[in-house]
Amino acid sequence: MRQAFPNAEVRMLESSGGVFEVSVDDTLVFSKKALRRHAAPGEALRLITEAAGPG
């Protein structure tokens, strides 16, 4: 992640219940809670890259 987006602000917000959500510019791009599954390998990074658009 850091290699792909070295200037990104990354925050981890404490939660409970196994919630894992990824947002880009306040837009939710992945939600384990909504999808009821873990992200596949590389899925979160792919969704971040797609949401970030051309760089």
Secondary structure by P-SEA (a helix, b strand, c coil): ccccccccbbbbbbbccbbbbbbccccccccccccccccccaaaaaaaaaaaccc
